[in-house]
Amino acid sequence: MITVVTARALQLAGTHPSVAAVRVIEDAADGAVTAEIDVRTQLPAAWRMAGVSPFGARGIEVVTFAFPAVYPMRPPFITLRHDFNRGHPHINPGPSNEPPVPCIVDGSLGELLQRRGIEGVLDQLADWLDRASTFTLNDPTRGWEPVRRDGIDDVMVVDGAGLRSFAEGDGGGSVLLRTGFVYREDGEKRLYLVDQRSCVPIDPRVASFGRVACGLDLWRGNGAGIVVWAPREVAGVPFVVDEYMPETVSTVGDLIERSKRYGCLSHLDGLFSQLAVGLHGKTFEPTPLTVTFLVRRPRDVIGTASAIELCPYLIHVRSGEDLIKVDRPVVRHCAALEQISLPILRRASGENEAPGRAPWTLVGCGSVGSKIGVHMARRGHGPSVLVDRGVMSPHNYARHAVFPHADSIRASESKASMLAEVLGRLQQTPSDKIEEDAVALCGTVEGRAKLAPRDAGLLNTTASAVLREALAFAPWEERPAMGEAHLLGAGRVAYASFEGRSGNPSISDLAVASYRLIAEDVELARTVFSAEAEAVAIGQGCSAITFPMPDSRLSALTAGLGEVVAMRHFPQPSNEGEIRLGRLGADGLSQSWTKETVPPWTIVRDGADGGVGVRMSARVDEAIRAEIAARPCGETGGVIVGRFSQIGNTFHIVDLLPAPPDSTFSPERFVLGTIGLKAAIRKVLKDSGNSLYVLGTWHNHLIKVGPSGLDAATAAGLAMRQFFPVLMLIALPEGYTALVAEAFGAGAPAAALAEERISADGV
């Protein structure tokens, strides 16, 4: 009895433009229906008269649709005529005595049916047949389509790179490997899970086969695995298997026949004979013997960076006769799953498989740092050194990347150790775990060597301003490429920065530059500089108890930070610095990210000799030179804005305030006016949440000369009004000089000023 939905599908099929006829050939009582559908193929004109292409596709192909009783909950089972050419790719595996099954969709046929109906299924089928007629089912630009093994009996885990290395030489050959396995029975279902990660060859004479029960319907034991490959050349011609052969192997005879076509019969037959002799007269419980052909293809196999395809099988061995009785149906289809490795992780992540693991240090293994570390490890670029002196507390698991141990005694294990364990499972065990204070480590040669071994980069995820400044101004023997990544604005804003080459701009420079960027965006500034946000920067020190926030929100932005770190190709140095800011939308779901490239800063003085350093952004340098060019015949100037690093004893200049309208501009001097100046300064403080403030003033000299007496007097007067040094920056025709003054003690007279003339050009 044909159901209404199946009748509807057959009626729709009859109206499809590629369908010539529809015939019901079987109508079961339970509602299952088998129908033949004649599909027109678009044969090229040269083959149309013959009615068949050179590749075996006919002008009218009869395709069988077996509609199940539960259609459309299950899609129809589609088969081609029995003698259809099986040499095409995209034919599902199956025995040779059954009609071939076309693979018409990369995914679920049931999903295609629900999305596009029976018409969509017929569209895909017609397109498949058209491509088969010209033998273009496989897109060569994507690589070689591997043999389809949709019907899998067993699974083995292998070291893919290790296996392929056997075929790197010129000659053919074979090896025998030791394997372990777990075998499970569930009624008539059987499953082998084989561990074939070892690539160390063994002598066939010492191969052992056997198993012991380890549970209900569960066994564990030892077996062996054969790996066989053809020579690179045969009679001086490269031996490449460019014929697509669907999976039809079910007996030992089929397997031997397949070895002929893969060019390695003699090597397989030799090992079979040795094993059969060693097992002669012995019987044992069924044990797996795997056979893996290393088949050289004309192009890289899809999903790999190698032209060597792994074609594995499993023989259900009970005695030596199973290897010589060619008609025994003991060969099972086996899936080769490669063990976790850097190439596998990189391949799955769309990364280049070849490069080595670039060393870098993750400072801070808290909520943000752990997630970035794991994200990078899943890409095959995990950190090589972990730094964190903290221990895990129960509330940390609310947002941390690691999971608690079942053993409660380990509940207070160090964060670095627990993260290292997770990274080890991804085959990236860190070379060192440092459970010490990172700030203290910055203060010694030995400590700095621990933090950043030779050629290693460093990423600080602690959100600690103290550590940022300590890292930025440490006297590095070989400065590592450094970056920062953490959350701001009560977890609603993500921040990342990466230094330029040789630390110019530095992470300290970039932090100050980011305050200016944030201050220019009213909404962003309101989020970052709010009272709630100022209470905590989210990195290492954000307690999930004192600062509640769901892991989903933190993870949303840390995933972006992980992507940013990867895109920067950290820790490789770049000529320019970079700032990334990401923010969550009001809906808590949408995100927007910005990127600011920061050119190297002008270093008026680095302060390495113990003096006060002065560093100025390229943006400020350009603005000063533009102002000077606008007044070529006189001195000009204004107010400089930025921050003063107490740890680095350094000024960071990131912005200017223009000279008030009552300022004096003349060839002899520049005198800063006062109209509107206080209001402008208050705006800087308000917009930046007091993150930026006035550092002093700037003006230019028309000739190359150092600070004048008036400059010194002005600096002294300004120094009396603040509790950190005052900076007077002087732009010369080429380069800069500066005057730094600082008052010690309340009401200190001008004579007590610490006065210093500093310059990048020796003035």
Stockholm file with secondary structure:
# STOCKHOLM 1.0

chainA/1-763         MITVVTARALQLAGTHPSVAAVRVIEDAADGAVTAEIDVRTQLPAAWRMAGVSPFGARGIEVVTFAFPAVYPMRPPFITLRHDFNRGHPHINPGPSNEPPVPCIVDGSLGELLQRRGIEGVLDQLADWLDRASTFTLNDPTRGWEPVRRDGIDDVMVVDGAGLRSFAEGDGGGSVLLRTGFVYREDGEKRLYLVDQRSCVPIDPRVASFGRVACGLDLWRGNGAGIVVWAPREVAGVPFVVDEYMPETVSTVGDLIERSKRYGCLSHLDGLFSQLAVGLHGKTFEPTPLTVTFLVRRPRDVIGTASAIELCPYLIHVRSGEDLIKVDRPVVRHCAALEQISLPILRRASGENEAPGRAPWTLVGCGSVGSKIGVHMARRGHGPSVLVDRGVMSPHNYARHAVFPHADSIRASESKASMLAEVLGRLQQTPSDKIEEDAVALCGTVEGRAKLAPRDAGLLNTTASAVLREALAFAPWEERPAMGEAHLLGAGRVAYASFEGRSGNPSISDLAVASYRLIAEDVELARTVFSAEAEAVAIGQGCSAITFPMPDSRLSALTAGLGEVVAMRHFPQPSNEGEIRLGRLGADGLSQSWTKETVPPWTIVRDGADGGVGVRMSARVDEAIRAEIAARPCGETGGVIVGRFSQIGNTFHIVDLLPAPPDSTFSPERFVLGTIGLKAAIRKVLKDSGNSLYVLGTWHNHLIKVGPSGLDAATAAGLAMRQFFPVLMLIALPEGYTALVAEAFGAGAPAAALAEERISADGV
#=GR chainA/1-763 SS CCCHHHHHHHHHHHTSTTEEEEEEEEECTTSCEEEEEEEECCCCHHHHTTTBCTTSCBSEEEEEEEECTTTTSSCCEEECCTTSCTTSSSEECCCTTSCCEECCSSSCHHHHHHHHHHHHHHHHHHHHHHHHHTTCCSCGGGCBCCCCCCSCCEEEEECHHHHHHGGGSSSCEEEEEEEEEEEEEETTEEEEEEEECCCCBCCGGGCCCEEEEEETTEEEEEEEEEEEECCSEETTEECCCCSCCCCCCCSHHHHHHHHHHTTCHHHHHHHHHHHHHHTTTCEEEEEEEEEEEEEECSSCBTTSSCSEEEEEEEEEEEEGGGGTCTTCCCEEEEEEEECSCHHHHHHHTTCCSSSCCCCEEEECCSHHHHHHHHHHHHTTCCCSEEECCCBCCGGGGGTCSSCCCSSGGGTTCBHHHHHHHHHHHTTCCCSEEECSCHHHHTTSHHHHHHHSCTTCEEEECSCCHHHHHHHHHSCCSSCCCEEEEEEETTTTEEEEEECCGGGSSCHHHHHHHHHHHHHTSHHHHHHHTSHHHHTCCBSTTCCTTTSCCCHHHHHHHHHHHHHHHHHTTTTSCCSSEEEEEEEECTTSSCEEEEEEEECCCEEEECCTTSSCEEEECHHHHHHHHHHHHHSTTSCCEEEEEEEEETTTTEEEEEEEEECCTTCEECSSCEECCCTTHHHHHHHHHHHTTTSSEEEEEEEECSSSCCCCHHHHHHHHHHHTTCSSCEEEEEECSSSEEEEEEECCSTTCCGGGCEEEEEESSCC
#=GC SS_cons         CCCHHHHHHHHHHHTSTTEEEEEEEEECTTSCEEEEEEEECCCCHHHHTTTBCTTSCBSEEEEEEEECTTTTSSCCEEECCTTSCTTSSSEECCCTTSCCEECCSSSCHHHHHHHHHHHHHHHHHHHHHHHHHTTCCSCGGGCBCCCCCCSCCEEEEECHHHHHHGGGSSSCEEEEEEEEEEEEEETTEEEEEEEECCCCBCCGGGCCCEEEEEETTEEEEEEEEEEEECCSEETTEECCCCSCCCCCCCSHHHHHHHHHHTTCHHHHHHHHHHHHHHTTTCEEEEEEEEEEEEEECSSCBTTSSCSEEEEEEEEEEEEGGGGTCTTCCCEEEEEEEECSCHHHHHHHTTCCSSSCCCCEEEECCSHHHHHHHHHHHHTTCCCSEEECCCBCCGGGGGTCSSCCCSSGGGTTCBHHHHHHHHHHHTTCCCSEEECSCHHHHTTSHHHHHHHSCTTCEEEECSCCHHHHHHHHHSCCSSCCCEEEEEEETTTTEEEEEECCGGGSSCHHHHHHHHHHHHHTSHHHHHHHTSHHHHTCCBSTTCCTTTSCCCHHHHHHHHHHHHHHHHHTTTTSCCSSEEEEEEEECTTSSCEEEEEEEECCCEEEECCTTSSCEEEECHHHHHHHHHHHHHSTTSCCEEEEEEEEETTTTEEEEEEEEECCTTCEECSSCEECCCTTHHHHHHHHHHHTTTSSEEEEEEEECSSSCCCCHHHHHHHHHHHTTCSSCEEEEEECSSSEEEEEEECCSTTCCGGGCEEEEEESSCC
//
